[in-house]
């Protein structure tokens, strides 16, 4: 499970969702962290173990996540839902991710998670790789043809035997989208199954591929195939 870090220099943090809705406009101190406040450092496995909205049931509520994992760095309300952000750019404990919640019966339920940076999954390049790839951002969001072809494709339903997403992200940083599997219909999007998938897009030999990974009972994500971006 992830860790917590304490830092009095972090950006304003919401204490609870209820207090932010109730007292935000009247008292900005509701949102300010105190000296000993902590922020949870998420891991990929933490995110893989969360319960997301699907066709059978609603996911975790925003209050449940805050109560179990700690304060968010920020919250944005809109007509249809809520976005909670966990950001920390100080020292080695860097992370940048947002949770999207859908509003239903005056509560907010977890729909998806977007990862831009995650603690413990920064890119690690050898000196040879650094010389061959002077543009760090281009390197991080790109796979060579050989790397792409060497990915182990697991069982299309369970992911068993597939390459773990964590192994790829440790070498090639990329944005990750996590949510329950969906499909496009004539009436819009709808849930295709109750599987939780992680989608990651890389450039491969001038083309863009979206890699698909299915969540496992231990929170890991295993590779099941790709599609053109």
PyMOL commands that set and color helices and strands:
alter all, ss='L'
color gray80, all
select helices_A, chain A and resi 17-23+28-31+44-48+62-69+127-132+136-140+145-149+165-171
alter helices_A, ss='H'
color red, helices_A
select strands_A, chain A and resi 3-6+38-41+74-77+81-88+95-104+107-117+142-143+176-185+188-204+207-215+221-228
alter strands_A, ss='S'
color yellow, strands_A
deselect
rebuild
show_as cartoon
